[in-house]
Amino acid sequence: MQEGSIYTALSGALALSRRMDSVSNNLANANTTGYKADRLDFEGVLSQAQANRAARQPDAPLTFPVMQGTETDYSQGTLQETRRALDFAVEGEGFFRVRAEDGGLAYTRDGHFQLGSDGRLNDSEGRAVLDDQGSPIRPGSDQVTLNRDGQIFVPDRQGPVARIAAFRAQDPGLMEKQGDNLYRSQPANMAEAEDSEIRGGHLERANVNTMEEMVTMMDLQRRYQAMTKAMRTIDETFSESGQRLASPGQ
Amino acid sequence: MDRAMWTAASGMKAQQTRVDVISNNLSNVNTTGFKESRADFQDQMYQTQRLPGATSSAAGTQVPTGSQIGLGVSTASVSPLFEQGNLESTGNNLDVAIEGRGFFQIQTPGGETAYTRAGTLEIDDQGRLVTPDGNPLLSGITIPPDATSVNISQDGTVDVQQPGTTGTTTVGQIQLATFTNPAGLEARGSNLFMETGASGPAQQGLPGANGAGTLQQGYLENSNVSVVNEMTSMIAAQRAYEVNSKAISTADEMLQMANNLKR
């Protein structure tokens, strides 16, 4: 047994506790509009480390499992009809574009939009929702209707007010969650999502599968228990061998 | 795990807010002109341990995904839904419902203007049209004491019939107010709404113009609460509350294991 082995178990326990944090966040957001669940998969790293050892260097020191990264599950959430014309939902991979407080672009799947007192279409924090050209949309009325092409119409007005478009990331891994249901990404990474459709009168529910999260939670709790058991066993073994070495006659 | 516990606690709090809103909706299911509210949530900030796309080596390789852990949920808004409620015939001459987006304008005792969809009107001792609380309509219509009948037409014109005269006399016209963003109105209780910076200024208009809607005498507008929707949301909220409490107890048990490490 190597002396460092207790740290291997410790890093395993730490990784599990991080995963618990992430599961907890998914569950807290199980009813957040447009929320996308996070996955935190460090097991891949562990098995990869084991594979490396088996294939190349069987005598290499133990590799500690570390959290490699969070991966967001961008799968579609269920669309729920809301009876409210200003509720929009994206069906497909795209995101709505909004103008963030710092003037930059931010992306969201939360289409719970509002009308500002000046008639501008805003998100629930008052940030302007942008059309396909990147300008704010001013329907001037909350009685909006959308067609399949994303064109917005209001009563008593000829022709569309604007066209709202959804944007998708070429590499979703480069999107950063910001809180407030917002995502950030380099503009070069984002392009109009041709196959996404925007629906009025609907909201997208979170794609958190609570059953899956509960099972993950049970599983990681047991693993955590195993890790702490391992730490105790290692500790006991060391203390025992220490005692034996101190008094060899016994 | 500390983080996990607080994160799950924020989830429980959010569901509590949701249930609060639902129970207010349900308790007002028979309130004239009541508009249901809905709580909407958003995720809280993220602790970023590594940014997506960060450089991971001197050779310029990039990490394919970042490492971010969220810190829970917060309430984004609780806003009313101004969808038309069903009109119910009451047979009462002074019950008036608005079919459209307008609001009656009421003068409060404090001299402010309040807005309501509840058209349960009555006549006070001075002959004014008032709400059940005694607040007069802004239009300043006075019904003569000897009037035998009151007729309110779709465009808001109030005509009365008086003994000894043939035909009717017009005593005034009820005006309605509309808002660019009605969801931005502040609910004041007693079926009243107040203008805010978010709703935009009230635009006065006559019934039938600018989408303000027409008046229907002898009808009242029911609340627009859908009991089935509220019950479904309540079940969903309860289940979400449960799983979040499970997350707290799991994190707690894990902490206990960590505590038991040291003999």
Interface residues (C-beta under 8 A of the other chain):
Chain A: A13 L16 S17 R18 M20 D21 S22 V23 S24 N25 L27 A28 N29 A30 N31 T32 T33 Y35 D38 L40 M67 Q68 G69 T70 E71 T72 T82 R83 R84 L86 D110 H112 Q114 L115 G116 S117 D118 G119 S124 E125 G140 S141 D142 Q143 P155 D156 D171 G173 L174 M175 E176 K177 Q178 G179 D180 N181 Q186 T210 E213 M214 M217 M218 Q221 Y224 Q225 T228 M231 R232 D235
Chain B: M1 R3 A4 M5 T7 A8 S10 G11 A14 Q15 R18 R38 D40 F41 Q42 D43 Q44 M45 Y46 T48 Q49 R50 L51 P52 G53 V63 P64 T65 G66 S67 Q68 I69 G70 L71 G72 V73 A76 S77 S79 L81 F82 E83 R101 T180 N181 P182 A183 G184 G197 A198 S199 G200 P201 G211 S226 A236 A237 R239 A240 V243 N244 K246 A247 T250 A251 E253 M254 M257 A258 N260 L261 R263
